């Protein structure tokens, strides 16, 4: 079961209050067929625990990895996945769509 956006943002706030390092990933743009709509969230802590979803399949793993890097270096980033990308099949977005995800550390 997917958590609601309220659950995800509440978890991010709670994790920060607990002293955990946190990054928030948000779907900012989609084209064509995309598994999750704009505004979908995934929150990740410094240990790699996560809640929510921005896509599915291996895309989630790539977003978690990028989130851990954002926690470490503090720099926000936008990453894109789609069928035009040679890694589309590997990361699981072979549905014909593309997504852009903003990842930012929450301080």
N, C-alpha and C positions, 0 to 999 in steps of 0.2 A: 504494500500500500504506500502511495506517495503521501508525504506530509504536505500540509497546506503552506502557502507562502507565509502566513502568520506564524505557524509553528517553526518554520525555518528561520525567520528573522528573530523570533523570540529565543530560539536556541543560540543564534549568533550573539545576541545581547547577553544571555546567561553565561555562555562560554567565556566571553570577554570579562564579565564581572568575576568569574572564577579564576582569572589570570591566564587563561589559555590564549595562545596566538591564534588569530582567526583570519580567514580570507572568505570573501563572498563572491561567488560567480553568478552573473545574471545574463540571461539571453537578451541581447539588445537588438537583434535583427534576424529575421528569417526570410528565406525565399523558397518558393515551391513547397514541397512536402517536408515538414519538419516535425519531429516527435513531440516537442514541447513548445508552447507559445512564448512570444516576447514577454519578458517580465518573470519568467521562471527562474528560481534560485537554487543554488547548491552552496551550502556552507561547509567549510573545511577547517579543521583545527591543525595545529602544528604537528600532531602525531598522525595525521592522515585520516582521522575519523571524519565522517561526513554525513550530512542529512540533506535530502532534497534531490532534485534532478534537473539537469539542463538539456538532456538528450536521452541517453540510454546507451547500452552496449559499451564498447571500448572508448567512446567519446568521454564518458564519465571518468574513466581512468586517466585520460590525457588532461582533463580539466583539473582533477585532483593534483596531478603532478605539477601543472602550471601554478595552481593555487599554493602549493608548498613553496615553490620558487618565489612567488609574490610575497609570501609571509617572510621569507628569508631576506629578500632584497628591498622590500617595501615599494617596489615600482608596480603600478597598475599596468595591465596589458589587455589587449583585445586579441583573441584568437578566433580563427575561422575554420570551419569544417564543411566540406561539401564534395560532391562528386567530381568537380573539376580538379580537386586535389588528388595527387597520385596515391595518397594514403587513405582515400575515402573508404575503400573496402576494409582496410585494416582497422580503422577506428569505428567502423560500424554505421556510417551515414551513407549507405548506398541506396537510399530511398528516393533519390532524385532531387533532394533539397540541399540547402546550405543554411548554416547558422553562424552567427557571430556572438561571442561571449565575452563580456567584460569581467575581468578578475581584479579585485582590489583587496588589499590588506585592510582590515578594520582595526583602527587604533582607538 
